[in-house]
Amino acid sequence: MTLEDKTVLVIGRGGGIARAVTLAARDAGAQVVTAGRNQDKLKAAYDGEPGIVSEYVDLTDEATIAALGDRLGQVDHIVSTASARARGKLADLDRDAVRQSFDTKVIGPLMLAKHLAPRINDGGSLTIFSGVAAAKIAVGTLAVAITNGAADVLARSLAVELAPIRVNAVSPGVIDTGAWDGLGDRKAGYFEEMTERNPARRIGTPDDVAATVLFAMTNTFVTGTTLRVDGGEPLT
């Protein structure tokens, strides 16, 4: 799974899954460009890490996506991990939060494809993120589920239109990142419950997801699919 002499663009924050993907791609030989809305935080997150530079982009602003493409020139692989979740039951959902969720995880990657696909070198790929909520329906995750479902369809559609550029979605389940810290004291109990329920009998790690992203980038016969990294959660 070498990425020697390749340029990989990773869009997202400086921690969690985005960080794991960035470091895994760098360790596989790539020059990595990280991009997000807070470039200063990205620079601080990777301070002292060789082979990693940071850029600015806001996936809800098409002009910044086009400008990023102009600054980068050619790239080999693009990974978008950005998300904006809109959780809650139907009666409690906020329209702006739902719109932000779609704008970040579906329309943003669509605009990435529009502006950066012409800059992807032969053999390159685009990987976007879906999520387990699209496969396992539960009350309270309606907006997350429909956003992730749209991302799945986007990956398949782009795989056909952009061929031979490969386009895939990665769909994580419960992954131990800072995203769950908001549960406070309930986090340990929730993780214990998920560990007992999932066929894999454990919680996922950012490295589990990063390994799957590397597979999507380097396996040249995989396109138009959703790669699930969820411990079998939809089966329960």
N, C-alpha and C positions, 0 to 999 in steps of 0.2 A: 504494500500500500504506500508506495513512494510518491512523493510530490516534488521530487528534486527539480529545481529550476522552474517551478511553477509559481504563479502569483495567485493568492487566494484572498478574496475580499470577504470578511466576516462582519455582518451588521448585527449590532446588539450592544449589550452592556459590557462592563469590564469584569463581570463575575459570572458565577453559575455555569450554565451550559455554553454560553458564548465564549467564556474564558477557556473552558475545556476544549472546545473546538479550535480556538485560536492556537493554543499551545500544542495540541495534537498535530495540527497542520504544519506548524513551524518545525516540530520535532520530526515530521516526515519529510522535511527538506524544503518546504515552501517559504517564500517571502510572503508575509501576511500583512494585509491592510485591515485594521479594525476601523469601523465607522459607526457613528451614532450621533445623537443630538447633543451630548455633553462631551465634547472632544477633550476638555481638560481632565475629566475623570478617567477617560480612556488612557490618556497619556500617563496619568498617575498610576493606573492599574498595571501598566506594562513597563513602567520605568525600570531601566536596567535589563530588560529582556531583549536580546539580540534578535534581529530578523522580523521585528514587529513595529509598524508605524501606525499612526492614527489619523483619521480624516473626519470631516463633519458631513452628516447627512440626516435629514428628517424625512422619514418615509411618508409622512402626511403632506409633504411639500414637494411637488413634482420638480420644481425648478432646482431644488438642492440635489435631487437625484441626477438630473441632467448635468449639473455642474460637477458633481462627483465623477461622472463618466468622463467628462472633458479633462479633469485633472489626472485621472488614472491612466487614460489611454487603454492599452490592451490588458486583459486579465485572462486567467485560465478557469478559475472556479469562483462562484459566488454563493455565499450561504447567508440567508436571512433568518435570524433567530428572534427578531423583534416581535413583541406582542403587547397588547393592552387589553386586559381581561375585563369583561362586564359580567360579574357574577350576580346571582339573585334570582328569586322567583319572578314569574311574569309580572305580577302586580307591582313589584318593586324595581323593575328595570328602568334605567334612565336612558332616554333616547340618545343623548350625546355620548354616553359611555358605550352604547352598542355601536354607534357610528364610528367612534374612535377605534373600537376593536376591529371592525371591518377595514377601516382605513389603514391601520397599521399592519395587519396580518394577511390581508387579501389584496386591497387596492395598491398598497405600497409595493409588494413584490411584483404585482402586475406592471407597475410603472418602472420598477427595476429592470424587468425583462424588456420593456419597450426601449429604454435608453441604453442599457448595457449589453443586451444580447448581441448587437452588432460588434461589440468590442471583445467578445469571448473568443479565444483562440480555438483552433481545431482540437477536438478531443475534450473540450471543456464542458462545464456543467453549471446548473443552477439548482440549489437545494433550498427549499422553503420549509417552514414548520407548520404542522397541523397539531393534533393532540388527541388524547384518548377519549375526551368528551364526545367526539364525533362518532365513536364506535360503541360507547357505553352510555346510554341516555339516563340521566338522573335529574330529578327536580332540583332546581337551583343552579343548573349549568346550561340552561337553554341557549343563552347568547354565546357562550363559549363553544357549545356544540355546533351551532350553525356557522359560526366563524370558521371553526376547524374543518367542517364539512366543505365549506366553500374553498378552503385552501387545498383540500384533496382534489377537488374538481379542477382547480386552477393548475395544479401540477400536471394532471393528465392532459389538459387542453394545451398548455404550453409545450409539453413534450411532443405533441403532434405538429404544432405550428412552427416551433423553433428547430425541429429536427434538421441536422443530426446533433445539435446541442442537446444534451441529456438534462431532463428536468424531473426531480423527484421531491417528495415530501417526506419528512421524518416526523413521526407521531409519538412523542414521549408519553409515558404514564406518570405515575407518582415518582418524581425524582427528588433526591435530597439536596435541594438548593435553598437559598435564602428566601425563596418565594413562600415557603411554608412556615417561616419563623413568626408570621403574624398570628398563628394559632396559639402562640404562647405555651402554656402548660398542657394544652390539648394536643400539641404536635406529637409527643411521644405516644400517646394513646392511639392517635390516628395511624401513625406509622406501624404500631404493633398490630392493629386491626388489618391494615393492608398487607402486612407480611404474612399473616395467618391465612388471608383469603387468596392472594395471588398464587397461581401455580408455581411461579419462580421462588416463592417463599422468602422474598427479600424486597427491600426498597431499591429503586434504581439510583445510579450515581451519574453525575455529569460525564464521567469518562465512558459510561455505557453508551450514552447518546453520541459523544464525540467519535467513538469507534464506528458507529453506524453512519455518521456523516462522512467520515473518511472512506468508508465502503462505497457510499453513493458517489463520491467524487472520483474514485479510482477504478470502479468496476464499469468498464465501457459497454457492457451489455445489459445494464439496468437503467431503465427510463420509464417515466409515466406511472410510477408506482408509489404507494405509501409504505414506508418502512416503519413498522411498529416496534417500539422499544418500551413495552409496558408491562413486562412480567406476566403477560396473559390475562391482564385485568378484565378485558371485555368478555372473557369466558366465564366469569363468576357472576 
